[in-house]
């Protein structure tokens, strides 16, 4: 009964921890909430204290939310846990005022607040984290874990299902959880469906709904009448009644209005930066060795707004030679190498598409290579593709 989509975003990391002069076979698990859990993987015993705290109950009739949540005391979270009005965007005075006006309409009571009907609830860190699918990297030599993290606010609310059976009911039951009850989506990942007929033909819309495309699944559960009615609704807004179609499976009384990033009208985060970070944490002591913004928006850099961080998907790899490699950043499409000890940027290059994947490293005949898959797709302005980019130091052999 995961109210906030807080499943663990990636696989855990297995490593040997040096603690109090002893070797401990350990496991580290990052979370979307912004915490890293550390356990003895032989006994399951937590290696850092974990505290359980009470959180608000659900106000939805019939819903029982967990009365408490258990979070590590150390290390401190790598993503902010709360956001206040004073921390909203100051990118321009107009965008700041817009953010303030909208922020005051949203419930903002911290993490683990169950959604309610009618009023949106802030989810921060957002549905995607915190940590995300790329996972962290652990340096076995130093016991330092490297975690890239998002700091993006999202919002969601519930609505009561009216029990209608027309085309709109199909949309609300099958599509609204991603595209929202008002079809605005959550760009750039989930596009708005307003004006979809101007971008796609009816045949293309029908094919996408039936078979799926990219991250969107297909809907083979819908029969032809339901599919046609849904496509017509998406193209025209007509709420066609269905008299002979098979009924949809019984629904729940309350549904989610959809995932929505808290973005300003120009598409930038409505909270202040950093919007993404790269973190180095000593797992033996729980102390941060360094923390830096990760990623930029090229259009903002051109206006002098640098080092903001950005949403990033795809993990790091750490090498015995003292380097940390990571792509991940959605908008600048950079692939970077950092000094793993200090976080100093040593090298960067621009990929054809953003590298939303974890790189790998290998050697052939004594020469070391680093490879990353670059596919993009998170920034709708940049397009997407599919290439593997390989890099190596210049060969020692002259040609």
N, C-alpha and C positions, 0 to 999 in steps of 0.2 A: 504494500500500500504506500508507494513512494509518491508523496504529494508534490515534491519539488524536483523530480527528475534527478535525484542525487545518487544514482548508481555510480559505482567507481568507474572512472573514465578510461582507465588503461590497466594493463597487467602490472602486478607488483614487481619489485626488483629484489633479487636474491644476492646477498653479499656477506662478507665476513666483517663484523664490526669489532674494532679494537676498543675495549672499555675496561678501565681499571686494571690494565696490564693483562687482560685475558681476551681470547678470541671468542666471539659469540656469532654463531650462524644465525643471521638476521634476515628479516624481510621488511621492506619499506613499501607502504601503499600511499599514494597521493590521492587527493579527493577534490571534487568540484567545490567543496566548501572552503578550500584554502588551507587545509591541514595535511600534515604527513604523519601517518601512523607507523610506529616502529614496534616490531614484535620479535621475540625469540622464536625462530621458525621450528625449533624442535619441540618446545613446550607450549608455545602459544602465549606465553607470558608477555605483557606489555613491557617494553624497555624504557618507556617514558610514562610518567603519570597520566592517567586519563580521568577526567572529572565529568560526572553526569549532572546536568542541570535541567530544571523544569522549564517548559515552554508552553505557550498558550494553547488552550484546547480549541478544537474546531467549533465553529458556530453553525455548521450545516447539520440539519436534522438527520440523525442516523449515522453520521460519520464520527468515528473515534480516531483521533490522531494520537501518536505516541506522546505520553506525558513528559518524557525527558529524552535528551539526546546526550551522547557521550563523546567528548572531544579531548584531544591531547592537550596537556598543559604546555609542553615543550615539544618541538620548537614553536615559536610564535607563528601564527598563520602568515603565509606568503601572499595572501590577497586581503585587501581591506574587508572588514566584516560589516561595517556600517557606512552610510553616506549621509552627510548633513547638508542642509541648505547652503551653508558657507562653502561647501566643496563642489558646488555645481559649476558648469562651464563658465569661464570668463573669456571665451574666444572672441566674442564681440558683445557689446552691451545689449544688443537686441536678442542674441541667442541666450544670454544669461537671464534676461527677463522672461523669455519664453520658457526656459527650464524651470525657473522659480514658480511661474504660474502653474505649470503642469505638475511639478513636484508636490505642490501643496494639495493636490487632488488625490495623491496616491498614499495608501497606507505604508508607512515606513517605520516598522517596529523591529527591525533586525531579522536575523535568520530564523527559520523554522516557524514562521507565522502561517497557519493554514489559510488558504484562499477563502474569500467570502463572496456573496452574491452582490453584484452592483458596483462595488468599489474595487479598483485595482490594487494589488499588493505588490510592493517592490521586492524583487528577488535579486540579492546582491551578496556575494558574487552570483552571476547569472546562471541560467540553466546549463550553459556550456562550461561553467567553471570560471575562475580557479584553474586547476589543472585540467588537462583535456586528453584527447586520445593518443597523442604522441608519446606520453609517458615521460618519466625522468631518466637521468643517467647518473650512475654512481661511480666515482673514481675509487677503485679498490686500494689504491696507494694511500690516499689521504682520508678516505671515508666521507668525502663530501658528496652530497646529492645536489644535482643541478635540475631545477624545475622552472619551466616557462609557464607563465600564468596569465590568464585574462582578468581584466578588471572592467567588466561591462555590466551595467544595470539592466535588468529586464523587468517586465511587469505582466501580471495576469490576473484574471478574475473568473468567477463562475457565473453561469446564468442557469435559470431553471428551464428545463426542457418543456416546451409547450405541448408536446404530444402530437404535433401536426404530422401529416403524412405526404406532403407534396415534395416538389423538387428541392425546395429550400431545406426541408427536413433532411433530405439525403446529404446536401452540402454540409449542414450543421453536424451531422453524425459522422461523416466520413472525412471531411476536408477542413473543418474549422479549427481543429486542434493545432494545425500548422498555419493555415492561411488566415485564421482569425474569423470572428463572427461577422466582421465588416469587409472581409476579403482584402485587407490591406497587406497581409503577409508580414514578414519580418526581414526586409532586405538587409544585407545582400543574399543571405542564404535562402530565404523563402520569399519568392517574388510576390508582389501584389497581383491580384487577378483582375483589377480594374482595367478595362480596355484590352483584355486578353484577346478579344476577337480582332483587334487591330494588329496584333503581333503574330497570331497563329490562325490557320484556317480551321473550320469546324472539324475537318477530318483529323488534323494534327491534335486538336484538343481532345477529341474522342480517343485517339490512339494513346495519348499520354495518360489519360485517366485509366484506360483499360490495362495498359502494359507497364506504366510507370516510366520514369526517365530520371537518370542521375540518382539523387538521394530520395526521390519520391517513389514510393511503392505503387504497384498496380492495384486495381480493385476488381479482382475476378469474382468477388461476391455479389457484384451488381449485375442484374439481368439487363437485357437490351433496352427495355422500357425505362428502367432506372437510369442507365447510362445516358440515353438520349435526353431524358428530362433534365439530368444534371448538366450536361453539356449546354443545352438550351438555356438553362438558368445562368450558367457562367457567361454566356454570350449576350443574353438579352435581359436577364433579371426576372424573366417570367416564372412565376411560381406554379408550374403546371401540376395539377392534381393527378395522382396515379390511382386508377381504379382496378386495373387487372394485374398490376405488377405484384410480384412476391413481396411480402412485408419484410422490412429490415429486421435484424435480430433485436430483441428487446433492449432498449437503451436504459441508461441510468437517468435518474431524475435531474441531476445537475451535470453540466458539461463545462469544459474549459473554453474561455473566449479565444484562446490561442496564445502563442508565444509572441512577445513584442519587446524588442530592444528599446531602451530609453534613449532615443536619438533625437537630435534637434532637427528642424525643418531642412537643413542642408545635408543631413545624413551623417553628421559627426556625433560622437558620444555627448550626451547632455550633462555628463558629470565631468569634473576636472581630471586631468591626467595625474598619474600614469594610467594608460588604458591597456597596457600589457607590460609584463616585467620578466626578467631572467634572474633567478635566485640561486645562490650557492650557500648551502647550509652544512655545517659540520655536524654529522649525525651523532658523534660521540658526546659532544657538549650541548648541542641544540643551538649553537651560536651561528648567526649569519656571518659568512666571510665577506660577501658583497651582494648587492642588489642593484640592478640597473634597469632602465626602461628598455623594452625590446620592440623595435618596429617604429615606423613613421608613416605619415600620410604625405606623399610627394607634393600635393597641392598646398598643404600647410607649411611644409619646409620652404617652398618657394616664397611664402609670405613671412618667413623668419621664425616659424613655430616648429622647432626641432625637438627631438628626444621626447616625444609625447608617449611613446609606446603605442601599440595597436593590438587588436585581436590577432592571435597567433595560434595556428593548429599544426602540430608536427613537433616531434621532440628533438633533443640534442643527442650528440654522441661525444664522449670524452676519450682522449687518447693518452697513451703513456708518454708521448712527447710533450705534454703540457698544454694541449689545445682543447678547446671546446668548439665544436661545429654545430650550427643550427640554421635552418631556413625559417619555416613556420609563418613568418609575418605576411599578413594578407594583402597589404596594399603597396608596399615598396618593392616586393618581389626579391628581396635581398637574401643572399646566403653569406653567413658571417663566420669568422673564426675569432675566438676570444682567448686571452690568456686565462687558463683555468684557475690560476691562483689569485688573480687580481680583478678579472672582469674587463681588462683593457681590450678594446677592439684592435685586432692585429691585421685583419684583412676582410674585405667584402667584395662581392660581385653581384650584379643584377641578373636574375634568371629570366628566361623567356616568359615564364608563368610563376606564380608564387609556389614555393616549395612546401606545401602542406603535408609533409611526410617527415619521418625520421631518417637521417642519412645513415649510410653504412661506410665502413672503411675496411680495406683489404690490401694485400701486397702481392705483386707479381714480380718475380726475379729481383727481389730486394727493393723494389720501388713501391711506395705506399700511395694508394688512391683513396679518394673520398667521393662518394656518389650519392646524389639525391634525386628523387622523383619530383618533377615540377609539373603540376597539372592545373593549378589555379582553381578558379570557379567560385571562390569566396567573395571576390570583388567583381561585381557585374560590369564595371566600367573597363576592366582589363581583359575580359574574355578568358577562355580556358583552352587547354590543349593536353598534351601528354608526352613528355620527353624525360629521358634520364640524362643528367648532367654529371660528367666525371671530371675530377680535378686532381692534379698532382704537382709536386714541386718540379722545377725544371730538371731535366735529366743531367747527371754528372758527366755523361759522355758527350763529347763534342761531335758535331756532325758536319 
